[in-house]
Amino acid sequence: MPDVQALVNDFVLKIKRRKIEGSQATAKHTAELLRQVVSQQRITYTNQAASLIDAVKAVGEQLIEANPVELAIGNIVRRVLHMIREENVSSAMSAVEELALGSDDDEAEHDNRMGLSAAAVAAAARSTLRAPSLQTLLEDIPDSATAPHPPSSGGDSEGKNKSAAESSSRNKKLKHDVIEAINELIQEIDTCHELISAQAVEHIHQNEVILTLGHSRTVKEFLFAANEKKRSFRVFVAEGAPRYQGHVLAKELVGKGLQTTVITDSAVFAMISRVNMVIVGAHAIMANGGVIAPVGINMVALAAQRHAVPFVVLADCMDYGQLGDSPPIRVENPAFDYVAPKLVSLFITDMGGHSPSYVYRLIADYYSAEDLVVRRKSAP
Amino acid sequence: MEPRRPPRTVSDPKVRQVGFVTPAAAPPARTVSDTAAMPAAGASQELPLSGSSLSPVMIPPPRHDGLSARVTALLPVPIAATALRLDNLQIRVGSYNQSEVLLGTPPMTSPSSRIEDAVSEFSDDVSASSLYGRTEPDKVGTAFPGRSGDLMPAKSVVAGGSIGSHTPENPPTASLVVKALPGITEKKRGMLEKQHDEAAAPKPLKEKTTKAERRALQEAQRAAKSAAKEGGGADPTNTKKDKVVKPTPQKKDVPEVAASSGKKVDRPLEKERKKEVLPLRMQFDDKHKVEKVKQRAIVNQREAKSRVEFFQRLPQYVHGTQLQELEAKFFQLDAVHPSVYKVGLHHLSGKITGGNARCIAMLLAFKEAIKDYSTPPEKALVRDLNAKISGFVSFLIECRPLSISMGNAIKFLKNRIAKLPLSMSELDAKASIQSDIDRFINQKIIIADKVIVRHAFAKIRDGDVLLTYGLSSVVEMILVYAHEHKKKFRIVIVDSRPKHEGQILLRRLVAKGLNCTYTHINAISYIMHEVTRVFLGAASVLSNGTVYSRVGTACVAMVAKAYRVPVLICCEAYKFHERVQLDSICFNELGDPDAILKVPTHVESYLYGCMDNDNLQLLNLNYDATPSDYVSMIITDYGMVSCNQLLIYCSVF
């Protein structure tokens, strides 16, 4: 598959040269690339899911290495891996009898505990987390029965595939389903902003004063959405020093007729006492509810805490997903801040508002435990 | 209560001029607008000044070094006097706290309530007098025991004078009251007393709790006084007392002296009450006033078009437009001395920045101006020079709002001028003022800085990583001093837009061979991990412990606090101010908004093209207020103090 390799190299180059920037654009490009990888992958009749996973992983590693700071890449790779596993399981499920499945499952969990020590703990924790997840609880009972499976699916995928590999028609279906799922993901990335900004009216009221720092597309659209609903409010934009993207945001806001005031970053503390809400975009969200965001945000968060101003983080769907609770990534010239979960009042995601302590569940919905381990190997 | 207020405000400027002075109470910014705002003041100003010329307190008191010696020398009963002095000090601190911080009632611990009462009256004028006028209270204090030794005949004068001054009439009545005093009827007394109490009412808690007590005391005092009067008669005692207290040449006849002394003792008392409400600043959202000021202005600043709502009341000018016009005016202006004019232009153009530098430049310019000054015929040096200085100050304010350091220095200077004895020849007076200015610069700024450097040096250990923000002259001195004394440490210089003062500091320190790291304020949370100490400069420390400093200081202190790094504020004591402030919005200075526009990474501003949009505003604050709980320690020339102790320092110095 020289074709794919060429594409990957091209993409890596683009990332390195920062031609693709912003988590959304990167995420979309990554997803599109992975879709091509999947579609070009030759189908071996045995163990098709595993080969797909291997191919995606190989590409993913290269992509992540291209820009380890751009977490969206890793997150999308993990999402795709997770989708492959889920599709695989669901197709396997349809074939295998209920009884066999139950016993299989138990064994698989045992395997997990024996095999990968760290991963097993994570997986076990994840499967327990998964069960009471709000989504699964509210859905039908059969769903909740299937829910525990995805986490353990990796461990038994080979075994199951061996048993289920006979039907070639299913193999073709798997690939097709995965591509379908990736398409859905791409669509989700596109519509994510809309879902978030649709909630703007609930959060922004008349005559409020809102502070933001730097430039984030999500924040911009969130504010636009509130503005379109005839809410009149005032926005303070801190310019967001080394890149001064705040100026760009200010220009766009002014263009839409919003009352905008540009302040220097140092004036954040001075102004925060008159601000009703801080709204910022995130670069990535940690499983513990911490946020990686453009540099300077931690200062804003501390100031907001001091004055009891709500600190709201708008989270894209591709943003969450770091397990760690390790503070900032060590980059020479800091581009990002780590904001501790206690400083965050609310996450607004495409699925609604969540408190920082709930983030781990969202992550459990999106990724499989195995992939977290994979990532650690691939991006040390 | 209400109907009585207006007269009091009218008598206010009068009170300020009499005796001990106080341009201190009025900020230089007001002096111009005051006269315009209060037409009545113009008339009443004449009188008090003549009164003040009599005032025996006009001798320039020695500075507080020789204080204790003088006290003992002057006092007939040294022991009692020192006790009194202690009381005096202690109470004064209490009352200061109470009025400034609203901490509530300080407990009345003094055993001799009579003395306390009297003293608290006197102590009031202590705090009224400016920072450096410290010696006066002692003088009053010394005068007091002297009187009390004479069976307190002075008391009657004190009480009578005070009552007289509270009545909403003009000064002559005060002397009338004093003359009438021996024959004063009980009824009138009661009435006056009531007024007195009412006048006292606006004072917070402490006064209230002791009102009954005070009344009893006053009754007792009055009884004692009348007894004394029967024995001695008012006039002789007065003169005697005056002789004891002040060796000023007395040209006027006795009753007038009595009147003036009466005024002297208790005017400050009332003035003190007034003083608690700090004079208002010019509010720039008041269109009427702004117009008035504009008519008088020399500098025609164009007002910036778009203003941020929160800061409507602060002056917001288009910068850089008026500089050339002003330069052209240089040779036409008579009102402003060239040296002052130069300093004003430097302030305007930003050539001189920083609290200390601006203050020193201003004082030196004033010194020049005073050197060239000659009193016009038919005018008193004290008054004319004071007016002149006020003119200079208002010019400087037009150029750039005064820093608090400058405000304090101006207070000091005016105080000095007002206290010049009339008998002094013009030459001597000028020389004395000039040497005062020199001494102020030397003692309060240069030596103070040296002391601060020594103190701060003790706080630097080998291996420290020191963080500093912006460019503070004292912090720079500390770092250089520590480096010269072979301390091994690393410096992190944090900087912010748009001024980038830190780069100047960086350049200087690197040239001296110090190990520096330079970063932007946004990266502060990133860099704070490695920092062990934060040294910050301050424009002022307010009396509630709030540190008023260049914008961003609060952010740095906040992050330092979050990372548990000690924050040390270096500030000379002359920058302390009794004002209180809770946030940075109440009072601030607006910088040039266009300075924000230019972004270093881009040749052209991102905002290019939408500058005319009314929705876009640019806000460039110059200062912010750091809450006191972010500050671990304040290093002043009087030592290292925590913010809580600072309150005491504020009142003592």
HADDOCK unambig.tbl for C-alpha pairs under 7 A between the chains (distance, minus, plus):
assign (segid A and resid 241 and name CA) (segid B and resid 522 and name CA) 6.45 0.50 0.50
assign (segid A and resid 247 and name CA) (segid B and resid 606 and name CA) 5.72 0.50 0.50
assign (segid A and resid 247 and name CA) (segid B and resid 607 and name CA) 6.11 0.50 0.50
assign (segid A and resid 248 and name CA) (segid B and resid 606 and name CA) 5.83 0.50 0.50
assign (segid A and resid 248 and name CA) (segid B and resid 607 and name CA) 7.00 0.50 0.50
assign (segid A and resid 251 and name CA) (segid B and resid 607 and name CA) 5.70 0.50 0.50
assign (segid A and resid 251 and name CA) (segid B and resid 610 and name CA) 6.81 0.50 0.50
assign (segid A and resid 254 and name CA) (segid B and resid 615 and name CA) 5.88 0.50 0.50
assign (segid A and resid 254 and name CA) (segid B and resid 616 and name CA) 6.06 0.50 0.50
assign (segid A and resid 257 and name CA) (segid B and resid 615 and name CA) 6.48 0.50 0.50
assign (segid A and resid 258 and name CA) (segid B and resid 615 and name CA) 6.23 0.50 0.50
assign (segid A and resid 259 and name CA) (segid B and resid 615 and name CA) 4.57 0.50 0.50
assign (segid A and resid 259 and name CA) (segid B and resid 616 and name CA) 6.35 0.50 0.50
assign (segid A and resid 260 and name CA) (segid B and resid 615 and name CA) 5.80 0.50 0.50
assign (segid A and resid 260 and name CA) (segid B and resid 616 and name CA) 5.03 0.50 0.50
assign (segid A and resid 260 and name CA) (segid B and resid 617 and name CA) 6.14 0.50 0.50
assign (segid A and resid 261 and name CA) (segid B and resid 616 and name CA) 5.81 0.50 0.50
assign (segid A and resid 261 and name CA) (segid B and resid 617 and name CA) 4.47 0.50 0.50
assign (segid A and resid 261 and name CA) (segid B and resid 618 and name CA) 5.39 0.50 0.50
assign (segid A and resid 261 and name CA) (segid B and resid 619 and name CA) 6.61 0.50 0.50
assign (segid A and resid 262 and name CA) (segid B and resid 617 and name CA) 6.25 0.50 0.50
assign (segid A and resid 262 and name CA) (segid B and resid 618 and name CA) 4.82 0.50 0.50
assign (segid A and resid 262 and name CA) (segid B and resid 619 and name CA) 5.99 0.50 0.50
assign (segid A and resid 263 and name CA) (segid B and resid 618 and name CA) 6.33 0.50 0.50
assign (segid A and resid 263 and name CA) (segid B and resid 619 and name CA) 5.12 0.50 0.50
assign (segid A and resid 263 and name CA) (segid B and resid 620 and name CA) 6.33 0.50 0.50
assign (segid A and resid 264 and name CA) (segid B and resid 497 and name CA) 6.63 0.50 0.50
assign (segid A and resid 264 and name CA) (segid B and resid 620 and name CA) 6.77 0.50 0.50
assign (segid A and resid 265 and name CA) (segid B and resid 522 and name CA) 6.93 0.50 0.50
assign (segid A and resid 266 and name CA) (segid B and resid 496 and name CA) 6.45 0.50 0.50
assign (segid A and resid 266 and name CA) (segid B and resid 521 and name CA) 6.74 0.50 0.50
assign (segid A and resid 266 and name CA) (segid B and resid 551 and name CA) 5.88 0.50 0.50
assign (segid A and resid 266 and name CA) (segid B and resid 552 and name CA) 4.10 0.50 0.50
assign (segid A and resid 266 and name CA) (segid B and resid 555 and name CA) 6.79 0.50 0.50
assign (segid A and resid 267 and name CA) (segid B and resid 551 and name CA) 5.90 0.50 0.50
assign (segid A and resid 267 and name CA) (segid B and resid 552 and name CA) 5.93 0.50 0.50
assign (segid A and resid 267 and name CA) (segid B and resid 621 and name CA) 6.65 0.50 0.50
assign (segid A and resid 269 and name CA) (segid B and resid 554 and name CA) 6.43 0.50 0.50
assign (segid A and resid 269 and name CA) (segid B and resid 555 and name CA) 5.83 0.50 0.50
assign (segid A and resid 270 and name CA) (segid B and resid 583 and name CA) 6.93 0.50 0.50
assign (segid A and resid 270 and name CA) (segid B and resid 584 and name CA) 5.13 0.50 0.50
assign (segid A and resid 270 and name CA) (segid B and resid 585 and name CA) 6.84 0.50 0.50
assign (segid A and resid 270 and name CA) (segid B and resid 624 and name CA) 5.61 0.50 0.50
assign (segid A and resid 295 and name CA) (segid B and resid 522 and name CA) 5.76 0.50 0.50
assign (segid A and resid 295 and name CA) (segid B and resid 523 and name CA) 6.06 0.50 0.50
assign (segid A and resid 296 and name CA) (segid B and resid 522 and name CA) 4.01 0.50 0.50
assign (segid A and resid 296 and name CA) (segid B and resid 523 and name CA) 6.10 0.50 0.50
assign (segid A and resid 298 and name CA) (segid B and resid 525 and name CA) 6.66 0.50 0.50
assign (segid A and resid 299 and name CA) (segid B and resid 525 and name CA) 6.78 0.50 0.50
assign (segid A and resid 299 and name CA) (segid B and resid 555 and name CA) 6.73 0.50 0.50
assign (segid A and resid 299 and name CA) (segid B and resid 559 and name CA) 6.61 0.50 0.50
assign (segid A and resid 334 and name CA) (segid B and resid 523 and name CA) 6.40 0.50 0.50
assign (segid A and resid 337 and name CA) (segid B and resid 526 and name CA) 6.98 0.50 0.50
